[in-house]
């Protein structure tokens, strides 16, 4: 691009903050769309839809099915089928008198909402092993997926190292390799995730991406760090897992390393919480997380009893 063109572009957007914000949002959307394209490159045959439940009833979205009206049903009259029923009963002629037994209504489908916290390990090892870029890409893509395909869902992103902090999805592309510190404080991450999910009802889950076992926890408001991890850190973290379980929050973990300490810890987490755990290489992390996000909603819906 020539210097003249660059100057012309700057002159068009330089003095208008609204335009700059619009361009920034457009750029973030394109980043998310690009990440989705990369992650779904091998998944084009899979269908991504809304989180529909198996039962029918008073819901939000109309289905393709109709039924005779019964007392107590929502009166979503299907006029064409109602007139047809009246015509069958009375025969051709005018005026056509419609009786209550002629009423045909459209059925609706229940839809369910999911609230998710994506917990990303931001400890030093994630950067040194090259795992954080994959995790960051997943966060951007998952945000784009939910906004476009599941607009009723809620997504939060929590980064955790020696302590945990909520991250705005818009800030993820700008997180640099110089932001790392020692410590993997899952306890504080789970605590923050639980407080965010407390605002919502319905399905709640934590998707945790990590390459190591917890090595830090909060003690009297202060961060305690030790490697190898102490028994106290492990116990404090597992207690937070129990609190999440009590609040009906499912914890699904994606492990980026095969370490024995991490595997042993995650086995304890899954025994307490009944969530799932996966080992996956960083380059395939996005594919696993997004497929699990969609498929997990379908499995939970299938297990729900039909009223």
C-alpha positions as a Markdown table, in Angstrom:
| # | Residue | x | y | z |
|---|---|---|---|---|
| 1 | Unk | 0.0 | 0.0 | 0.0 |
| 2 | Unk | 1.5 | 3.4 | -1.0 |
| 3 | Unk | 2.1 | 6.2 | 1.5 |
| 4 | Unk | -0.5 | 8.3 | -0.2 |
| 5 | Unk | -3.2 | 5.6 | 0.3 |
| 6 | Unk | -2.3 | 5.2 | 4.0 |
| 7 | Unk | -2.5 | 9.0 | 4.5 |
| 8 | Unk | -5.9 | 9.0 | 2.8 |
| 9 | Unk | -7.2 | 6.2 | 5.1 |
| 10 | Unk | -5.9 | 8.0 | 8.2 |
| 11 | Unk | -7.5 | 11.2 | 7.2 |
| 12 | Unk | -10.9 | 9.5 | 6.8 |
| 13 | Unk | -10.9 | 7.9 | 10.3 |
| 14 | Unk | -8.5 | 10.0 | 12.3 |
| 15 | Unk | -11.0 | 12.4 | 13.8 |
| 16 | Unk | -14.0 | 10.2 | 14.3 |
| 17 | Unk | -13.8 | 7.9 | 17.4 |
| 18 | Unk | -17.1 | 6.2 | 16.5 |
| 19 | Unk | -15.6 | 5.2 | 13.2 |
| 20 | Unk | -12.5 | 3.9 | 14.9 |
| 21 | Unk | -14.5 | 1.9 | 17.3 |
| 22 | Unk | -16.6 | 0.5 | 14.5 |
| 23 | Unk | -13.5 | -0.5 | 12.6 |
| 24 | Unk | -12.0 | -2.1 | 15.7 |
| 25 | Unk | -15.2 | -4.1 | 16.2 |
| 26 | Unk | -15.1 | -5.2 | 12.6 |
| 27 | Unk | -11.5 | -6.3 | 12.9 |
| 28 | Unk | -12.3 | -8.4 | 16.0 |
| 29 | Unk | -15.2 | -10.0 | 14.2 |
| 30 | Unk | -13.0 | -10.9 | 11.3 |
| 31 | Unk | -10.4 | -12.4 | 13.7 |
| 32 | Unk | -13.2 | -14.5 | 15.2 |
| 33 | Unk | -14.5 | -15.6 | 11.8 |
| 34 | Unk | -11.0 | -16.4 | 10.7 |
| 35 | Unk | -10.4 | -18.5 | 13.8 |
| 36 | Unk | -13.7 | -20.3 | 13.2 |
| 37 | Unk | -12.8 | -21.1 | 9.7 |
| 38 | Unk | -9.5 | -22.6 | 10.7 |
| 39 | Unk | -11.1 | -24.6 | 13.5 |
| 40 | Unk | -14.0 | -25.9 | 11.5 |
| 41 | Unk | -11.9 | -26.6 | 8.4 |
| 42 | Unk | -12.4 | -30.4 | 9.1 |
| 43 | Unk | -15.9 | -30.1 | 10.5 |
| 44 | Unk | -17.9 | -28.7 | 7.6 |
| 45 | Unk | -20.2 | -31.7 | 7.5 |
| 46 | Unk | -21.2 | -31.2 | 11.1 |
| 47 | Unk | -24.4 | -29.2 | 11.7 |
| 48 | Unk | -24.2 | -26.4 | 14.3 |
| 49 | Unk | -27.7 | -25.4 | 15.5 |
| 50 | Unk | -29.4 | -24.0 | 18.5 |
| 51 | Unk | -29.7 | -25.8 | 21.8 |
| 52 | Unk | -33.1 | -27.5 | 21.4 |
| 53 | Unk | -34.7 | -29.7 | 24.0 |
| 54 | Unk | -36.4 | -33.0 | 23.2 |
| 55 | Unk | -39.8 | -31.9 | 24.6 |
| 56 | Unk | -42.4 | -29.7 | 23.0 |
| 57 | Unk | -44.5 | -27.1 | 24.7 |
| 58 | Unk | -44.6 | -23.4 | 25.5 |
| 59 | Unk | -41.3 | -22.3 | 24.1 |
| 60 | Unk | -39.8 | -19.6 | 22.0 |
| 61 | Unk | -39.4 | -21.1 | 18.5 |
| 62 | Unk | -42.2 | -22.5 | 16.4 |
| 63 | Unk | -41.8 | -26.1 | 15.2 |
| 64 | Unk | -43.1 | -27.7 | 12.0 |
| 65 | Unk | -45.7 | -29.7 | 13.9 |
| 66 | Unk | -49.4 | -29.0 | 14.6 |
| 67 | Unk | -51.9 | -30.4 | 17.0 |
| 68 | Unk | -55.6 | -30.0 | 17.9 |
| 69 | Unk | -56.1 | -27.3 | 20.5 |
| 70 | Unk | -56.6 | -28.5 | 24.1 |
| 71 | Unk | -57.6 | -26.4 | 27.0 |
| 72 | Unk | -54.5 | -24.8 | 28.5 |
| 73 | Unk | -52.5 | -24.8 | 25.3 |
| 74 | Unk | -51.0 | -21.5 | 24.0 |
| 75 | Unk | -53.4 | -20.3 | 21.4 |
| 76 | Unk | -51.0 | -20.2 | 18.4 |
| 77 | Unk | -53.7 | -20.7 | 15.8 |
| 78 | Unk | -52.8 | -22.3 | 12.5 |
| 79 | Unk | -55.5 | -20.6 | 10.4 |
| 80 | Unk | -55.0 | -22.7 | 7.2 |
| 81 | Unk | -55.4 | -26.1 | 9.0 |
| 82 | Unk | -58.2 | -24.7 | 11.2 |
| 83 | Unk | -60.2 | -23.7 | 8.2 |
| 84 | Unk | -59.5 | -27.1 | 6.5 |
| 85 | Unk | -60.8 | -28.9 | 9.6 |
| 86 | Unk | -64.0 | -26.8 | 9.5 |
| 87 | Unk | -64.4 | -27.5 | 5.8 |
| 88 | Unk | -64.1 | -31.2 | 6.3 |
| 89 | Unk | -66.7 | -31.1 | 9.1 |
| 90 | Unk | -69.3 | -28.9 | 7.4 |
| 91 | Unk | -68.6 | -29.5 | 3.7 |
| 92 | Unk | -68.3 | -26.8 | 1.0 |
| 93 | Unk | -70.4 | -23.7 | 1.3 |
| 94 | Unk | -70.5 | -20.3 | 2.9 |
| 95 | Unk | -70.5 | -19.0 | 5.6 |
| 96 | Unk | -68.0 | -21.5 | 7.0 |
| 97 | Unk | -68.7 | -21.9 | 10.7 |
| 98 | Unk | -65.7 | -22.7 | 12.9 |
| 99 | Unk | -66.2 | -24.7 | 16.1 |
| 100 | Unk | -63.7 | -25.1 | 18.9 |
| 101 | Unk | -63.0 | -28.7 | 17.8 |
| 102 | Unk | -61.7 | -27.3 | 14.5 |
| 103 | Unk | -58.9 | -25.3 | 16.2 |
| 104 | Unk | -55.4 | -26.5 | 15.2 |
| 105 | Unk | -52.4 | -24.8 | 16.8 |
| 106 | Unk | -48.7 | -24.7 | 16.0 |
| 107 | Unk | -46.5 | -26.4 | 18.5 |
| 108 | Unk | -43.4 | -24.7 | 19.9 |
| 109 | Unk | -40.1 | -26.0 | 21.0 |
| 110 | Unk | -38.5 | -25.4 | 24.4 |
| 111 | Unk | -35.0 | -23.9 | 24.0 |
| 112 | Unk | -32.4 | -24.0 | 26.8 |
| 113 | Unk | -29.8 | -21.5 | 27.6 |
| 114 | Unk | -26.2 | -22.3 | 28.4 |
| 115 | Unk | -23.8 | -20.1 | 30.4 |
| 116 | Unk | -20.1 | -20.9 | 30.0 |
| 117 | Unk | -16.8 | -19.7 | 31.5 |
| 118 | Unk | -13.8 | -20.4 | 29.4 |
| 119 | Unk | -10.8 | -20.7 | 31.9 |
| 120 | Unk | -7.5 | -20.2 | 30.2 |
| 121 | Unk | -4.2 | -21.1 | 31.9 |
| 122 | Unk | -1.9 | -18.0 | 31.5 |
| 123 | Unk | 1.0 | -19.4 | 33.6 |
| 124 | Unk | 4.6 | -19.2 | 32.4 |
| 125 | Unk | 4.6 | -22.7 | 31.1 |
| 126 | Unk | 1.7 | -22.1 | 28.7 |
| 127 | Unk | 3.8 | -19.4 | 26.9 |
| 128 | Unk | 7.0 | -21.4 | 26.9 |
| 129 | Unk | 5.4 | -24.5 | 25.5 |
| 130 | Unk | 3.5 | -22.6 | 22.8 |
| 131 | Unk | 0.1 | -23.5 | 24.2 |
| 132 | Unk | -1.3 | -20.1 | 25.0 |
| 133 | Unk | -1.6 | -18.9 | 21.4 |
| 134 | Unk | -3.9 | -22.0 | 20.7 |
| 135 | Unk | -5.9 | -21.2 | 23.9 |
| 136 | Unk | -6.3 | -17.6 | 22.9 |
| 137 | Unk | -7.5 | -18.5 | 19.4 |
| 138 | Unk | -10.1 | -20.8 | 20.9 |
| 139 | Unk | -11.4 | -18.0 | 23.2 |
| 140 | Unk | -11.8 | -15.7 | 20.2 |
| 141 | Unk | -13.5 | -18.5 | 18.1 |
| 142 | Unk | -15.8 | -19.6 | 20.9 |
| 143 | Unk | -16.9 | -16.0 | 21.5 |
| 144 | Unk | -17.6 | -15.7 | 17.7 |
| 145 | Unk | -19.5 | -19.1 | 17.7 |
| 146 | Unk | -21.7 | -18.2 | 20.6 |
| 147 | Unk | -22.5 | -14.7 | 19.3 |
| 148 | Unk | -23.5 | -15.9 | 15.9 |
| 149 | Unk | -25.0 | -19.4 | 16.5 |
| 150 | Unk | -26.2 | -19.2 | 20.2 |
| 151 | Unk | -27.1 | -15.6 | 20.9 |
| 152 | Unk | -29.1 | -16.5 | 24.0 |
| 153 | Unk | -26.0 | -18.1 | 25.6 |
| 154 | Unk | -23.6 | -16.3 | 27.9 |
| 155 | Unk | -19.8 | -16.6 | 27.7 |
| 156 | Unk | -17.2 | -15.3 | 30.1 |
| 157 | Unk | -13.4 | -15.7 | 29.7 |
| 158 | Unk | -11.2 | -16.0 | 32.8 |
| 159 | Unk | -7.4 | -16.0 | 32.7 |
| 160 | Unk | -5.5 | -17.5 | 35.6 |
| 161 | Unk | -1.9 | -17.6 | 36.6 |
| 162 | Unk | -0.8 | -16.6 | 40.2 |
| 163 | Unk | -4.3 | -15.2 | 40.4 |
| 164 | Unk | -7.4 | -15.1 | 38.2 |
| 165 | Unk | -9.0 | -12.2 | 36.3 |
| 166 | Unk | -11.9 | -11.8 | 34.0 |
| 167 | Unk | -10.9 | -11.0 | 30.4 |
| 168 | Unk | -13.0 | -9.2 | 27.9 |
| 169 | Unk | -13.0 | -11.2 | 24.6 |
| 170 | Unk | -12.1 | -7.9 | 22.8 |
| 171 | Unk | -8.8 | -7.8 | 24.7 |
| 172 | Unk | -7.6 | -11.3 | 23.9 |
| 173 | Unk | -5.8 | -10.5 | 20.6 |
| 174 | Unk | -3.7 | -7.9 | 22.4 |
| 175 | Unk | -2.4 | -10.1 | 25.2 |
| 176 | Unk | 1.3 | -10.4 | 24.6 |
| 177 | Unk | 4.0 | -13.0 | 25.6 |
| 178 | Unk | 5.4 | -10.6 | 28.1 |
| 179 | Unk | 2.3 | -10.9 | 30.4 |
| 180 | Unk | 3.2 | -14.3 | 31.9 |
| 181 | Unk | 4.0 | -15.0 | 35.6 |
| 182 | Unk | 4.7 | -18.0 | 37.7 |
| 183 | Unk | 1.8 | -19.9 | 39.3 |
| 184 | Unk | -1.3 | -21.9 | 38.2 |
| 185 | Unk | -4.0 | -20.7 | 40.6 |
| 186 | Unk | -7.0 | -22.9 | 39.5 |
| 187 | Unk | -8.6 | -22.3 | 42.9 |
| 188 | Unk | -9.0 | -18.6 | 42.3 |
| 189 | Unk | -10.0 | -19.2 | 38.7 |
| 190 | Unk | -12.8 | -21.6 | 39.7 |
| 191 | Unk | -13.9 | -19.2 | 42.4 |
| 192 | Unk | -14.2 | -16.3 | 40.0 |
| 193 | Unk | -15.9 | -18.5 | 37.4 |
| 194 | Unk | -18.4 | -19.7 | 40.0 |
| 195 | Unk | -19.3 | -16.1 | 41.0 |
| 196 | Unk | -19.9 | -15.2 | 37.3 |
| 197 | Unk | -22.1 | -18.2 | 36.7 |
| 198 | Unk | -24.1 | -17.4 | 39.8 |
| 199 | Unk | -25.8 | -14.7 | 37.9 |
| 200 | Unk | -27.5 | -17.2 | 35.6 |
| 201 | Unk | -29.9 | -20.1 | 35.6 |
| 202 | Unk | -30.0 | -23.1 | 33.3 |
| 203 | Unk | -27.0 | -25.1 | 32.1 |
| 204 | Unk | -23.8 | -23.8 | 33.5 |
| 205 | Unk | -20.3 | -25.1 | 32.7 |
| 206 | Unk | -16.6 | -24.3 | 33.0 |
| 207 | Unk | -14.3 | -25.2 | 30.1 |
| 208 | Unk | -10.8 | -25.2 | 31.5 |
| 209 | Unk | -7.7 | -25.3 | 29.3 |
| 210 | Unk | -4.5 | -26.0 | 31.1 |
| 211 | Unk | -1.1 | -27.6 | 30.7 |
| 212 | Unk | -0.3 | -28.3 | 34.4 |
| 213 | Unk | -1.6 | -29.1 | 37.9 |
| 214 | Unk | -2.4 | -26.3 | 40.4 |
| 215 | Unk | 0.7 | -24.7 | 42.0 |
| 216 | Unk | -0.9 | -21.7 | 43.7 |
| 217 | Unk | -3.9 | -20.8 | 45.8 |
| 218 | Unk | -5.2 | -17.9 | 47.9 |
| 219 | Unk | -4.5 | -18.0 | 51.6 |
| 220 | Unk | -5.9 | -15.1 | 53.6 |
| 221 | Unk | -6.2 | -13.0 | 50.5 |
| 222 | Unk | -2.5 | -13.6 | 49.6 |
| 223 | Unk | -1.2 | -15.8 | 46.8 |
| 224 | Unk | 0.7 | -18.9 | 48.0 |
| 225 | Unk | 2.9 | -20.5 | 45.3 |
| 226 | Unk | 4.9 | -23.7 | 45.5 |
| 227 | Unk | 6.3 | -26.2 | 42.9 |
| 228 | Unk | 5.9 | -29.1 | 43.2 |
| 229 | Unk | 2.4 | -28.3 | 44.4 |
| 230 | Unk | 1.7 | -28.7 | 48.1 |
| 231 | Unk | -1.0 | -30.8 | 49.6 |
| 232 | Unk | -2.7 | -27.6 | 50.8 |
| 233 | Unk | -2.9 | -26.2 | 47.3 |
| 234 | Unk | -4.4 | -29.4 | 45.9 |
| 235 | Unk | -7.0 | -29.5 | 48.8 |
| 236 | Unk | -8.0 | -25.9 | 48.5 |
| 237 | Unk | -8.5 | -26.3 | 44.7 |
| 238 | Unk | -10.6 | -29.5 | 45.1 |
| 239 | Unk | -12.7 | -27.7 | 47.7 |
| 240 | Unk | -13.6 | -25.2 | 45.1 |
| 241 | Unk | -14.4 | -28.0 | 42.7 |
| 242 | Unk | -16.8 | -29.3 | 45.3 |
| 243 | Unk | -18.5 | -25.8 | 45.5 |
| 244 | Unk | -18.9 | -25.7 | 41.8 |
| 245 | Unk | -20.4 | -29.2 | 41.9 |
| 246 | Unk | -22.8 | -28.1 | 44.6 |
| 247 | Unk | -23.9 | -25.2 | 42.3 |
| 248 | Unk | -24.5 | -27.7 | 39.5 |
| 249 | Unk | -21.6 | -26.3 | 37.4 |
| 250 | Unk | -20.0 | -28.9 | 35.1 |
| 251 | Unk | -16.2 | -28.7 | 34.7 |
| 252 | Unk | -14.8 | -30.0 | 31.4 |
| 253 | Unk | -11.0 | -29.9 | 31.2 |
| 254 | Unk | -8.7 | -29.9 | 28.2 |
| 255 | Unk | -5.2 | -31.0 | 29.1 |
| 256 | Unk | -2.4 | -29.9 | 26.8 |
| 257 | Unk | 0.3 | -32.1 | 28.5 |
| 258 | Unk | 0.4 | -35.7 | 29.6 |
| 259 | Unk | 2.1 | -35.1 | 33.0 |
| 260 | Unk | 1.4 | -37.6 | 35.7 |
| 261 | Unk | 0.7 | -35.0 | 38.3 |
| 262 | Unk | -1.8 | -33.2 | 36.1 |
| 263 | Unk | -3.6 | -36.5 | 35.1 |
| 264 | Unk | -3.9 | -37.5 | 38.7 |
| 265 | Unk | -5.3 | -34.2 | 39.7 |
| 266 | Unk | -7.8 | -34.0 | 36.8 |
| 267 | Unk | -8.9 | -37.6 | 37.7 |
| 268 | Unk | -9.8 | -36.3 | 41.2 |
| 269 | Unk | -11.7 | -33.4 | 39.6 |
| 270 | Unk | -13.8 | -35.6 | 37.4 |
| 271 | Unk | -14.6 | -38.0 | 40.2 |
| 272 | Unk | -16.0 | -35.1 | 42.3 |
| 273 | Unk | -17.7 | -33.1 | 39.5 |
| 274 | Unk | -18.6 | -35.8 | 36.9 |
| 275 | Unk | -17.4 | -33.6 | 34.1 |
| 276 | Unk | -15.1 | -34.8 | 31.3 |
| 277 | Unk | -11.4 | -34.6 | 30.6 |
| 278 | Unk | -9.6 | -34.7 | 27.3 |
| 279 | Unk | -5.9 | -34.8 | 26.3 |
| 280 | Unk | -5.4 | -32.9 | 23.1 |
| 281 | Unk | -2.4 | -31.3 | 21.3 |
| 282 | Unk | -2.4 | -27.5 | 21.1 |
| 283 | Unk | -2.9 | -27.5 | 17.3 |
| 284 | Unk | -6.2 | -29.5 | 17.7 |
| 285 | Unk | -7.4 | -27.7 | 20.8 |
| 286 | Unk | -9.9 | -25.4 | 19.0 |
| 287 | Unk | -11.5 | -28.3 | 17.2 |
| 288 | Unk | -12.1 | -30.3 | 20.4 |
| 289 | Unk | -13.4 | -27.4 | 22.4 |
| 290 | Unk | -15.9 | -26.2 | 19.9 |
| 291 | Unk | -17.1 | -29.6 | 19.0 |
| 292 | Unk | -17.5 | -30.4 | 22.6 |
| 293 | Unk | -19.4 | -27.2 | 23.2 |
| 294 | Unk | -22.0 | -28.1 | 20.6 |
| 295 | Unk | -22.2 | -31.8 | 21.2 |
| 296 | Unk | -22.2 | -31.4 | 25.0 |
| 297 | Unk | -25.5 | -29.4 | 24.8 |
| 298 | Unk | -27.0 | -32.1 | 22.6 |
| 299 | Unk | -26.0 | -34.9 | 25.0 |
| 300 | Unk | -27.4 | -33.0 | 28.0 |
| 301 | Unk | -30.6 | -32.4 | 26.1 |
| 302 | Unk | -30.9 | -36.1 | 25.3 |
| 303 | Unk | -30.6 | -37.0 | 28.9 |
| 304 | Unk | -33.4 | -34.6 | 30.0 |
| 305 | Unk | -36.7 | -36.3 | 30.7 |
| 306 | Unk | -39.5 | -35.3 | 28.4 |
| 307 | Unk | -42.5 | -33.8 | 30.2 |
